[in-house]
């Protein structure tokens, strides 16, 4: 089985789907790796490293798609709405496509992918179960984003993070407030603590309290209770506007006292809830910073502009997107390890084996035989349920 690794098309994307160190592991599982020339250069992985590990290099993109049984990408068409459609004519029936596909995005795009006849797997849909932890690409990329968000906040803040005792007197530590203690938020807490900041965090899921405290953060408890705070996959559930209004009212004081606010409250498939209003921004000290990790879905801050850094009321508000791409070497390494685990999961006796009775395979299978094949995605897009299929 040949696994093809094309160069990423999305403008500014520096990651690559597979790195040289995973090639021998895939070879043991019966896969041969074919890499488009230069695909890993921007991430720090030149062609020579792939060759040294046993991969082959293809001269052009068309050759990769023509010869590969499986195509692995970071941003497939679906998550790449700029030029990802250029790959559609290169895909063929029964070829396997694996990557970020944004399954809860545009139904029209999903149908275009399905129309090619490819069997596609969406890494966003990997279930949060113990058996699938090594395949959880969302968590890997969220880890990178949480780390980088703190560095961006530190770079823009006109203060230093740690407490210092100097000949000029004692400098007090910066106060960081993290809203949303998922994977990205927890990594932000850990990184800010390493830099010496005093960190507080809030999450509507009560289970997050112990995790925040274990990292040295102070968990902010509000006298309101969310209904069904998380779904069966461990993600926060959207709440009604009455809850968010009360939440904003209670969070306002803490936001106003913070030097850096990092927001990471994302609801899969939905617009991000507004948690930091313009009025709350006005209460922050001049020079303060907000890093909005939910910017791609509208942002948790009312004043966030997607993809831009703006200054409002003396506060720098950063709506950066695709942050994982800014740390391409390790982001690619982590993603490649996730994909390798998934590819080895799909193979049996040296061949691809798509067992829809397996929870991991079933949950991630997005398109097959010309149609959207994922029941959760079909339900989200109001499509009728499919008839039962065999493996």
Secondary structure, DSSP 8 states (H G I E B T S, - for coil): -EEEE----STT----S--GGGHHHHHHTT-EEEEETTTTGGGT--HHHHHHTT-EEESSHHHHHHH-SEEEEEE-TTT-TTTGGGGGGG--TT-EEEEE--TTS-HHHHHHHHHTT-EEEEGGG---SGGGGGG-HHHHHHHHHHHHHHHHHHHHSSS-SS-EEETTEEE---EEEEE--SHHHHHHHHHHHHTT-EEEEE-SSTTHHHHHHHTT-EE---S---TT-B-TTS-B----HHHHHHHHHHHHHHHHH-SEEEE----TTS-----B-HHHHHTS-TT-EEEETTGGGT-SBTT--TT-EEEETTEEEE----GGGGGHHHHHHHHHHHHHHHHHHHEETTEE---TTSHHHHHHEEEETTEE--HHHHHHTT---------
